[in-house]
Amino acid sequence: MKKKIVIATRESALALWQAYHVKARIESALEDVEVVLNKMTSKGDKILDKPLALVGGKGHFTKELEDAMLEGRADMAVHSLKDVPTFIPEGLRLAAITERQDQSDLFLSHRYESFEALPEGAVVGTTSLRRRMQLLAKRPDLKVKDLRGNVNTRLRKLAEGQYDAIILAYIGLKRLDLLKEIPYTQKLDFFIPPMGQAALGIEIVEGNVLAIECAEALNDPVTFALTQIERDFVAAIGAGCSAPVAVNARKNDDRIEVRAMIGYPNGTHILEERLEGDFEAAQGLGKTLAERMIDRGALEILKEAEKIAFKEERAERL
């Protein structure tokens, strides 16, 4: 008789793709295990009329799944790692990170062939304060408009002409095979990604032997190390998942480069830093980078950035 493991997952198309992908990998690696999905709708999926930063950040995408595990209704959860807060509730553990894929942010448009071709005052849609910050730092003339809904809803709004262009993560569109529907796309190489983009986080019930075994079959040690540096940076700087913070660690041969950027959502007061180190001695790089930026005023910038985000939201409602 096969051993059963229950995975908690959101019901969005991308979350289900990720959960079924993990299910297939576990059942391939461990032939005596059957994986069952417990599908649920998170608070982040329900609140679609406000920017995420104003309803508590991306932790709303993980809380219901974590509650299900703590209540015994699931053994593990599959998350987009960028949505996982650095604080993990007692009784749970972030046990594995899958190999990271293409981390690019992607420009999409039905009207303009590239980001550079956007005319002055063009309307660009994004949910993310990080993307808003980097867009306006590069092009302060653009009008950045909030964009909520699942991936298909966002693409429909673009096709209807509500936006001249939108910015989404490349990997989600690739996984759902939606790129062919967009006339113009461009990877934005000047963007620094967020913590954990394009990797899956496997959260488990602490001490669950079967869940630990499954997680070990999924884990990529290099991605785990790199994303831990990013998570250490975000934890040390005290930023939530939705704050205007970009941080990315990459491995080149035996060296690691970590880049970070913070600033106001309107693209001003930008602070950038980078650090390099040996891969084998990389532990602590994220915290060191955060301390450098804190010395340069990062905490004050983030505090003001939060005020600006709330102020802009109130102005839009009037």
Order of alpha helices (4+ residues) and beta strands (2+ residues): beta-alpha-beta-alpha-alpha-beta-beta-beta-beta-alpha-beta-alpha-beta-alpha-beta-beta-alpha-alpha-beta-beta-beta-alpha-alpha
